[in-house]
Amino acid sequence: MDQPTTKKPVGKVVSFGAIALIAPVLAILAASVWLAARTWLSSAGSPMSTNGYVAMALGIIFSTVLGCGLMALVFYSSRHGYDDIGYDRPDRPDNNRD
């Protein structure tokens, strides 16, 4: 029996939908980098106090810990079946609500 032959594409073609999604995201990224650099350079003359550095460090640490904790809860919830459909199955051993 003959094997079906498939042609492999020479180059990968990017669809219009992918370009329509990627182009605005890159434009927003470029605008945010430009705005951040402009703001950083315009405020280079104003000093920050020690309290400002402490507050910024605590904010960064708290945000990072909170984000990691929430992601850990998402993975824990997914692994242990808390994201499953919530209905009573008669074959479950803990279904003794008589």
PyMOL commands that set and color helices and strands:
alter all, ss='L'
color gray80, all
select helices_A, chain A and resi 16-42+50-79
alter helices_A, ss='H'
color red, helices_A
deselect
rebuild
show_as cartoon
